[in-house]
Each structure stands twice: as structure tokens, then as C-alpha cells.
Amino acid sequence: MGKTRIEHDLLGDREVPDEAYYGVHTLRAKENFQISGTTISAFSELVVALASVKEAAAQANTELGLLAPELRDAIVAACEEIRHGALHDQFVVDVIQGGAGTSTNMNANEVVCNRALEILGHQRGEYQYLHPNEHVNMAQSTNDVYPTAIRIATCFAIERLLRAMEHLRAAFAQKATEFAHLLKIGRTQLQDAVPMTLGQEFSTYAVMIEEDIARLTEASALIREINLGATAIGTGITAHPEYAGKALTALRRITGLDLSTAPNLIEATQDCGAFVQLSGVLKRIAVKLSKTCNDLRLLSSGPRSGLGEINLPPMQAGSSIMPGKVNPVIPEVMNQVCFEVFGNDLTVTFAAEAGQLQLNAFEPIIASALFRSFKHLTNGCMTLANLCVKGITANPDRLRESIERSIALVTALNPIIGYKQATEVAAEAYANGTNVREVVLQRGLMTEAELEEALRHEVLTQPRAYERANKG
């Protein structure tokens, strides 16, 4: 063990590594919570959010005459460095922790304080000049700092996910345009249905993502409501009456976010409903992305013995025993991300329900679940777009073959020759292994010209007015 300094808390003295910017409270939490192996530094948005809250609090307290300007300046300078990426490695507490996030708040207080002490010309740990709790945590409690920081971090995470979703949406939209002229057979319940274009099929994926972009944007509004100024349970004890308003103004300026103070801070301190709603939206996104990846795997199945209508870009060898095999690894990894999001949503649900009286002690696991969902969905969308969707190609010959062989093509003739005769055509074609076109012509139900008109690309893939065979 290298050089150390002695720090003291209510449990006694501890040796803290001298090079560490964290202190005794963080050290104990680091030892106590060896759970996931993932520290809060893994979620940079949360570290930035914590520094933003501490900076805003210092500015508000100085405006109110409660904190000396020179101390404020040192705290603000330290927070600005952290917000720009410095000292993130000093946020060492496991993201899953007991204490309702107290260890995370203490970790932030100590790192900010010790860096501010250096800026003031003092040594780390010389808390007689600037104290983590007396000054950095002035007018604050974990119970308003931690949820506020989670909400700010979530806003940042939402922005990143929205950009990734838009990138993926644009990739699908580009393919929809590229494949607009390719006719194929649609399927319902994995059975032949009616014709559509491959472009129409891909456009639905773009539209589904576009819808979820709108839903996520809507959900972000509730997340921007914070409880900073609530302190312990929402009554604002230890805080100046004007503190919440001034801290909000500073925090809006620092983050660039349209934040607002909750109308009832006691309710806001105990209620995790906004996180439940947001997690539900992430689950909705994951459900539809996973369904899309299921489709990509089905459409590319084969290459010789499956549907084989599209080709996914080959990314790596698919088997240690079967030479030449290539698997749909990118859709598969996206499926797994989505499965994780489903589980994370259940975690958020249970944790939000488990709150008691004036506080929910389980916000750390809510934060962990949400941030993992955001991070993995964001990375998954970028991976799916760049390594899969952009490189998809079509198999026109296979598409054409499926159209010609499909018995379901007779559905397009139903308004013209009637349901009864259409059924007979379908049955005969299936029984004899022929196609609909041949049976219709053999039976003299339509001329070749009429049949060509009825089976034109444009007619098969959009609404059209018919002269019906049976108007009764």
C-alpha cells in the first residue's frame, strides 16, 4: 500500500490512499458494496449530472450569502473539470448499493471537495478549509441530490438514444427506397398472404422506430421535473426558502435542460412513477426492435433452404464445425439487448413498488437498470444500422419465384372472379403443383391481358376500385 492519509467518520479513523480524491465514506462503500463490479463511473452521464448538481448548489448558496465566494469558485471549478471528463475514475462506488444512493452522493461530495481543496492550495483531506458535507453538500440531502442527478443523467441518455434511433430509422428508410420496386409475397402467421414490395416491408421498420422516437420524446418531459431543494423528505429542512428556485435556475443554465421543480416536493421525493413510465417506453422500443430483428433473421434464412429473400452482410464465421456457415450475429445481439431491457423493466417495476413512506431506498437499482437499458439500446441501434441494415441486399430472383409460386396470389383476383371461383382456382393450383396464372387461363376465367392488368405491380400493392364479379 502506498502513502496514505487519515480520515475520520462516525465509525472511526481509516487510512485513505493519498492519491485518491475520494474519502473515508467512499472507501467504506467501496468495501461494502462489491456486487456488480460496475462502478458509477461506468455511466458518465450520472457523474456529469452529479457534478452539475453540486455546482448549481454552490452557486445558489453563495447568492443567498451562505457560502463564501472563494469556496464557491473552487467548488465550481472542480465541478466544471468533472463535467468535462476529469476524475471520473474516482467515482468508485458500485452502482448497486444500499443506502438509497447515499454512497454515491458522498463519493461526489468527497471528489469535488478534494479537487477544490487543491485549487485553493491545500492538501487532499484538509477538510478544515473546505468540507465535503458542510460546504459541498450544503442545503442538500442524498434524497434530493441523487434522484435529481438520475433524472438529469437520464435526459442526457435519452438524447443519445434518440440520435441512435434516428440513425437506425434513416438506414431502414433508405433501404425502403432502394427496394421499392421489388415485388414479393407477404406473410401472415408464416403462411403466404398477399403481395407487397420489399420496400413496403422495410418502410414499416422505419415507421415503427419513428413512432417510438415520438413516445420517448414524450416520456422525457416528466423526467425533467426534479426535487432539488426537497432535502431529506421534501420539507426542505436545512435549505433556505429561496434555495430551490436559485438552484434550479443555475442547474438549467449548467445543463442546458428545460428542468422544472416538482410542485409537491414531498410527493416527488418518494415517487418513482416517472422512472416506471420511462422504463415502459424503453421496453416498448425493445419489443419492436426485437420483432424487427426476428424478421431480418427469417427473411435472410437459408441461404439455400430458408426464405432467402434478403442477404445480411457476412460479419464472421458462424461455426467451428460447419465450414462456410455464416450466422445473423448482428440481429442476434440486438435481440439479446432487447431481452435484457425486458428484464430491466421488471427490475424497475419491483424497485419502484418497494418504496416505503417518504423515500424509495431502491433508486440505485432503478438507476442501474435504466442506464444499462439506455447504454445497450443506444449501442445496439448504432451496431444494427452500421453493421447490418446498411449492408442488406435483396435476392430479386427468389422474390419473383415466391410470387409466381404462391397460391395466395389468387386473393388479388377475388373481386374480379368471385370468392367461390377463386377458391376453386387455389385448390386446383395447390393440388396439381401449378400456379394461379395457369389455372385461371386454362379455365377461361380471364383473358391474358385482363390477368396481366390484374396482377400488375401497382395493382397488387395498393387499394384499387374493381368491377366486382358478384354485387349481391
C-alpha positions in Angstrom: 0.0 0.0 0.0 1.3 3.4 -0.9 1.2 6.7 1.0 -2.0 7.3 2.9 -3.8 10.0 4.8 -6.0 9.5 7.9 -9.7 10.4 7.6 -12.4 10.1 10.2 -16.1 9.4 10.3 -18.6 8.2 12.9 -17.1 4.7 12.8 -13.6 5.9 13.5 -10.3 6.5 11.6 -9.4 5.0 8.3 -6.3 5.2 6.0 -7.3 6.5 2.6 -4.9 6.3 -0.3 -3.2 9.7 -0.5 -3.6 9.9 -4.3 -7.4 9.3 -4.0 -9.8 12.2 -4.5 -12.5 10.2 -2.7 -12.5 9.9 1.1 -13.5 7.7 4.0 -17.2 7.5 3.2 -16.4 6.3 -0.3 -13.8 3.9 0.9 -16.2 2.2 3.3 -18.9 2.0 0.5 -16.3 0.6 -1.9 -15.6 -2.2 0.6 -19.2 -2.8 1.5 -20.7 -3.0 -2.0 -18.8 -5.4 -4.1 -21.8 -6.5 -6.0 -21.8 -5.9 -9.8 -18.2 -4.9 -10.4 -19.7 -1.9 -12.3 -19.0 1.4 -10.6 -20.9 4.7 -11.1 -18.0 5.9 -13.3 -19.3 3.5 -16.0 -22.2 5.8 -16.5 -20.5 9.1 -17.4 -23.9 10.9 -17.7 -24.5 10.2 -14.0 -21.1 11.6 -13.0 -21.6 14.7 -15.1 -25.1 15.1 -13.6 -23.8 14.8 -10.0 -21.2 17.5 -10.7 -23.8 19.7 -12.2 -26.0 19.5 -9.1 -23.0 20.3 -6.8 -22.1 23.3 -9.0 -25.6 24.6 -9.0 -26.0 24.2 -5.2 -22.7 26.1 -4.6 -23.8 29.0 -6.8 -27.3 29.2 -5.2 -25.8 29.1 -1.6 -23.4 31.9 -2.4 -26.2 34.0 -3.9 -28.0 33.5 -0.6 -24.9 34.6 1.4 -24.4 31.2 2.9 -21.2 30.1 1.2 -18.1 32.2 0.8 -17.4 33.3 -2.8 -13.9 31.8 -2.8 -15.2 28.4 -1.7 -17.9 28.6 -4.3 -15.3 29.4 -7.0 -13.2 26.4 -6.0 -16.2 24.1 -6.0 -17.5 25.3 -9.3 -14.0 24.9 -10.9 -13.8 21.3 -9.6 -17.3 20.6 -10.9 -16.5 22.0 -14.3 -13.5 19.8 -14.6 -15.6 16.8 -13.7 -18.3 17.8 -16.2 -15.7 17.9 -18.9 -14.4 14.4 -18.1 -11.8 14.7 -15.4 -11.7 12.5 -12.3 -14.4 10.1 -13.4 -12.2 7.2 -12.4 -12.5 8.5 -8.8 -16.3 7.6 -8.7 -15.6 4.1 -7.5 -18.7 3.0 -5.6 -20.6 0.1 -7.1 -23.7 1.2 -8.9 -25.8 -1.3 -6.9 -25.6 -0.1 -3.3 -27.6 0.1 -0.1 -28.5 3.4 1.5 -30.7 5.0 -1.2 -27.8 6.4 -3.1 -26.0 8.0 0.0 -22.7 6.4 -1.0 -22.9 7.9 -4.5 -23.7 11.3 -3.0 -20.8 11.0 -0.5 -18.5 9.9 -3.4 -19.4 13.1 -5.3 -19.0 15.3 -2.3 -15.5 14.0 -1.5 -14.2 14.1 -5.0 -15.4 17.6 -5.6 -14.2 18.7 -2.2 -10.7 17.3 -2.5 -10.2 18.7 -6.0 -11.5 22.1 -4.8 -9.0 21.9 -1.9 -6.2 21.5 -4.4 -7.5 24.5 -6.3 -7.4 26.5 -3.1 -3.8 25.5 -2.4 -4.5 22.9 0.2 -3.9 19.1 0.5 -6.5 16.5 -0.1 -8.2 15.6 3.2 -7.6 19.1 4.8 -11.3 19.4 5.4 -10.9 22.2 8.0 -10.7 24.5 4.9 -13.4 23.0 2.8 -15.6 20.2 4.0 -17.5 17.6 1.8 -20.7 17.7 3.9 -20.6 21.2 5.4 -19.8 23.0 2.1 -20.1 20.8 -1.0 -23.3 19.3 0.3 -24.8 22.5 1.8 -28.6 22.6 1.7 -28.7 19.2 0.2 -29.6 15.6 1.0 -28.9 12.4 -0.9 -32.7 12.2 -1.2 -32.9 15.2 -3.5 -29.4 15.2 -5.0 -29.4 11.6 -6.1 -32.9 11.5 -7.8 -32.2 14.9 -9.4 -28.9 13.6 -10.8 -30.5 10.4 -12.1 -33.1 12.5 -13.9 -30.5 14.8 -15.4 -28.4 11.8 -16.5 -31.5 10.2 -17.9 -32.2 13.3 -20.0 -28.6 13.0 -21.4 -29.1 9.3 -22.1 -32.4 10.0 -23.8 -30.8 12.4 -26.2 -28.1 9.9 -27.1 -30.7 7.1 -27.7 -32.8 9.4 -29.8 -29.9 10.1 -32.0 -29.1 6.4 -32.4 -32.7 5.6 -33.1 -32.9 8.3 -35.8 -29.7 6.9 -37.3 -31.3 3.4 -37.5 -34.6 4.8 -38.8 -32.8 6.5 -41.6 -31.0 3.3 -42.5 -34.3 1.4 -42.8 -35.9 4.3 -44.7 -33.0 4.3 -47.2 -33.5 0.5 -47.8 -37.2 1.1 -48.2 -36.5 3.4 -51.1 -33.8 1.1 -52.6 -36.2 -1.9 -52.5 -39.4 0.0 -53.6 -39.6 -1.8 -57.0 -39.1 -5.3 -55.8 -42.4 -7.3 -55.5 -42.6 -10.2 -53.0 -45.2 -12.2 -51.2 -46.3 -11.0 -47.8 -46.9 -13.5 -45.0 -49.3 -13.8 -42.1 -48.9 -16.5 -39.4 -45.9 -17.6 -41.5 -48.2 -18.6 -44.4 -48.4 -17.0 -47.8 -50.6 -13.9 -47.8 -50.8 -11.2 -50.5 -48.2 -9.4 -52.5 -46.3 -6.3 -51.3 -43.0 -4.8 -52.1 -39.8 -5.3 -50.2 -39.7 -1.6 -49.9 -43.1 -1.5 -48.1 -41.8 -4.2 -45.7 -38.7 -2.2 -44.8 -40.7 1.1 -44.6 -42.7 -0.4 -41.7 -39.5 -0.8 -39.7 -38.6 2.8 -40.2 -42.1 3.9 -39.2 -42.1 1.7 -36.0 -38.9 3.4 -34.9 -40.3 6.8 -35.8 -43.3 6.2 -33.6 -41.1 5.2 -30.7 -38.9 8.3 -31.1 -42.1 10.3 -30.5 -43.0 8.2 -27.5 -39.6 8.6 -25.9 -39.6 12.3 -26.5 -43.0 12.5 -24.7 -41.7 10.5 -21.8 -38.7 12.8 -21.4 -41.0 15.6 -20.3 -41.9 14.0 -17.0 -38.2 13.2 -16.3 -37.3 16.9 -16.4 -39.2 17.5 -13.2 -36.8 17.4 -10.3 -37.0 17.6 -6.5 -33.8 19.5 -5.7 -34.5 21.6 -2.6 -36.5 18.9 -1.0 -33.6 17.8 1.2 -34.4 14.8 3.4 -38.1 14.1 2.8 -39.4 17.0 0.8 -40.0 19.6 3.6 -36.8 21.5 2.6 -35.3 21.4 6.1 -31.8 22.9 6.3 -32.3 24.7 3.0 -33.1 28.5 2.5 -36.6 29.2 1.3 -35.2 30.6 -1.9 -32.6 27.9 -2.4 -34.7 25.6 -4.6 -35.5 28.3 -7.1 -32.0 29.6 -7.3 -30.5 26.1 -7.6 -33.0 25.3 -10.4 -32.0 28.4 -12.4 -28.3 27.6 -12.0 -28.9 23.9 -13.0 -30.9 24.9 -16.1 -28.0 27.1 -17.1 -25.4 24.5 -16.4 -27.1 21.5 -18.1 -29.0 23.3 -20.9 -32.1 21.3 -19.9 -35.6 22.6 -19.5 -35.9 21.5 -15.9 -38.6 22.4 -13.5 -39.2 21.9 -9.8 -41.9 19.5 -8.8 -45.0 21.2 -7.4 -45.0 18.9 -4.3 -41.5 18.0 -3.1 -42.7 15.5 -0.5 -44.5 13.6 -3.2 -41.6 13.9 -5.7 -39.1 12.6 -3.1 -40.9 9.3 -2.6 -42.5 8.7 -6.0 -40.6 6.8 -8.8 -43.5 6.7 -11.2 -41.7 8.7 -13.9 -39.0 6.0 -14.0 -41.6 3.3 -14.3 -43.2 5.1 -17.2 -39.8 5.7 -18.9 -38.8 2.1 -18.5 -42.1 1.1 -20.1 -41.2 3.2 -23.1 -37.8 1.5 -23.3 -39.5 -1.8 -23.2 -41.8 -0.8 -26.0 -38.8 0.2 -28.1 -37.1 -3.1 -27.3 -40.2 -5.1 -28.2 -40.4 -3.6 -31.7 -36.7 -3.7 -32.3 -36.6 -7.4 -31.3 -39.5 -8.2 -33.6 -37.7 -6.4 -36.5 -34.6 -8.5 -35.9 -36.7 -11.6 -35.8 -38.0 -10.6 -39.3 -34.5 -9.9 -40.6 -33.3 -13.4 -39.4 -36.4 -15.0 -41.1 -36.1 -13.1 -44.3 -32.4 -14.0 -44.6 -32.7 -17.6 -43.5 -31.1 -20.2 -45.7 -29.2 -19.3 -47.7 -30.5 -22.2 -49.8 -33.1 -23.9 -47.6 -34.8 -20.9 -46.0 -36.7 -17.9 -47.2 -33.5 -16.3 -48.6 -35.2 -13.1 -49.7 -32.6 -10.8 -48.4 -28.9 -11.1 -47.6 -27.4 -9.8 -44.4 -23.8 -8.6 -44.6 -21.5 -11.5 -43.5 -19.6 -10.4 -40.4 -17.8 -13.6 -39.1 -17.6 -17.3 -39.4 -20.6 -19.0 -37.9 -19.5 -22.4 -36.9 -16.5 -24.3 -35.5 -17.6 -27.4 -37.3 -19.6 -26.4 -40.4 -17.4 -24.7 -43.0 -18.9 -21.7 -44.8 -21.7 -21.2 -42.3 -22.5 -17.5 -41.6 -24.9 -16.6 -38.9 -27.1 -13.4 -38.4 -25.0 -12.3 -35.5 -25.9 -8.6 -35.5 -29.7 -9.2 -35.3 -29.0 -11.8 -32.7 -27.0 -9.5 -30.4 -29.8 -6.9 -30.8 -32.4 -9.5 -29.7 -30.3 -10.1 -26.6 -30.1 -6.4 -25.8 -33.9 -6.3 -26.0 -34.3 -9.3 -23.8 -32.1 -7.5 -21.2 -34.3 -4.4 -21.4 -37.4 -6.5 -20.7 -35.8 -7.8 -17.5 -34.6 -4.3 -16.6 -38.1 -3.0 -16.9 -39.3 -5.7 -14.4 -36.5 -4.7 -12.0 -37.6 -1.0 -12.2 -41.2 -2.0 -11.6 -40.4 -4.0 -8.4 -38.0 -1.4 -7.1 -40.4 1.4 -7.6 -43.2 -0.5 -5.8 -40.9 -1.3 -2.9 -40.6 2.3 -1.7 -41.9 2.9 1.8 -43.4 6.1 3.3 -41.3 9.2 2.4 -38.5 7.6 0.5 -37.7 4.9 -2.0 -34.4 3.3 -0.9 -34.1 1.3 -4.1 -33.3 4.0 -6.6 -29.8 2.7 -7.1 -31.1 -0.5 -8.8 -33.6 1.7 -10.8 -30.7 3.8 -12.0 -28.5 0.8 -12.8 -31.3 -0.9 -14.8 -32.3 2.3 -16.7 -28.7 3.3 -17.6 -27.9 -0.3 -18.8 -31.0 -0.2 -20.9 -30.1 3.2 -22.4 -26.5 2.3 -23.0 -27.1 -1.1 -24.6 -30.1 0.1 -26.7 -28.1 3.1 -27.9 -25.1 0.9 -28.9 -27.4 -1.8 -30.3 -29.2 0.7 -32.6 -25.9 2.0 -33.9 -24.5 -1.5 -34.4 -27.7 -2.7 -36.1 -27.7 0.2 -38.5 -24.0 0.3 -39.4 -23.1 -3.4 -39.4 -26.4 -4.9 -40.7 -29.1 -2.7 -42.2 -26.9 -0.5 -44.4 -25.4 -3.6 -46.0 -28.6 -5.6 -46.7 -29.1 -6.7 -50.3 -32.1 -8.3 -51.9 -32.5 -11.5 -53.9 -34.8 -10.5 -56.8 -34.9 -14.0 -58.3 -36.1 -15.5 -55.1 -38.7 -12.8 -54.6 -40.0 -13.3 -58.1 -40.2 -17.1 -57.6 -42.1 -16.7 -54.4 -44.7 -14.5 -56.1 -45.2 -16.8 -59.1 -45.5 -20.0 -57.0 -47.8 -18.5 -54.3 -51.4 -19.7 -54.2 -52.2 -16.6 -52.3 -51.9 -14.5 -55.5 -55.5 -15.6 -56.2 -56.6 -13.1 -53.5 -56.0 -10.3 -55.9 -58.5 -11.9 -58.3 -61.2 -12.4 -55.7 -63.0 -9.1 -56.5 -63.0 -10.0 -60.2 -63.8 -13.7 -60.5 -65.5 -14.0 -57.1 -64.6 -15.9 -53.9 -66.1 -19.2 -55.0 -64.2 -19.5 -58.2 -61.0 -18.0 -56.6 -61.2 -20.8 -54.0 -61.5 -23.4 -56.7 -58.5 -21.9 -58.6 -56.4 -22.0 -55.4 -57.4 -25.6 -54.6 -56.6 -26.8 -58.2 -53.3 -25.0 -58.3 -52.2 -26.4 -55.0 -53.3 -30.0 -55.9 -51.6 -30.0 -59.3 -48.5 -28.2 -58.3 -49.1 -25.4 -60.8 -49.7 -21.7 -60.4 -52.7 -19.4 -60.2 -52.0 -17.8 -63.5 -52.1 -21.1 -65.4 -55.3 -22.3 -63.8 -57.2 -19.0 -64.5 -56.2 -19.1 -68.1 -57.0 -22.8 -68.5 -60.5 -22.2 -67.0 -61.1 -19.2 -69.3 -62.0 -17.0 -66.3 -59.9 -14.1 -67.6 -58.0 -13.3 -70.8 -54.3 -13.0 -70.6 -54.5 -9.2 -71.0 -57.0 -9.0 -68.2 -54.8 -11.2 -66.0 -51.7 -9.1 -66.7 -53.6 -6.0 -65.7 -55.0 -7.5 -62.5 -51.5 -8.7 -61.5 -49.6 -5.5 -62.2 -47.1 -4.4 -59.6 -49.1 -1.3 -58.8 -52.4 -3.1 -58.6 -51.1 -5.8 -56.2 -49.7 -3.4 -53.6 -52.3 -0.7 -53.1 -56.0 -0.1 -53.0 -57.9 -0.2 -56.3 -61.5 0.2 -57.4 -62.8 -3.1 -59.1 -65.8 -4.0 -61.2 -66.9 -6.8 -58.8 -68.0 -10.2 -60.1 -70.9 -10.5 -57.6 -72.5 -7.4 -56.4 -75.3 -9.1 -54.5 
